[in-house]
Amino acid sequence: MAEANGDRGLNWAQDHDICKLVQEQGLAHFLRHTDVELTPIERVTAHYAPPRALLAWSRRLVPMTALEAFSAVEADPTAKPDAVLDALTLLATLHADLDQAAAELQTRVKVTGDEQAP
């Protein structure tokens, strides 16, 4: 709030001041100044996101996909243990995503196979 009201020492800010700050600096800026605990994928995104994904994160708090986040940490030979542990927590999501994708592909094959039957 102090930043939004121009550091005037008040514990409040006008709506338009807050909106202006979000427009200029994004939502992630506010998040960094709070005690909010980020999820593992959010922490990985904040640290590893490439430019386009970083823009989505900083402006709208959109994290990378689980696969992108996991791959980014895996590709970093100097990743800190906390980042590696965060990436490992994404394995359940990755497995679920892959199972879903496999099921969709199997359905496609079945539908295509049915259409080709005489």
Sequence and secondary structure as in RCSB ss.txt:
>XXXX:A:sequence
MAEANGDRGLNWAQDHDICKLVQEQGLAHFLRHTDVELTPIERVTAHYAPPRALLAWSRRLVPMTALEAFSAVEA
DPTAKPDAVLDALTLLATLHADLDQAAAELQTRVKVTGDEQAP
>XXXX:A:secstr
 TTTTTS S S   HHHHHHHHHHH HHHHHHTS     HHHHHHHHH  HHHHHHHHHH     HHHHHHHHHT
 TT  HHHHHHHHHTHHHHHHHHHHHHHHHHHHHHHHHHHH  
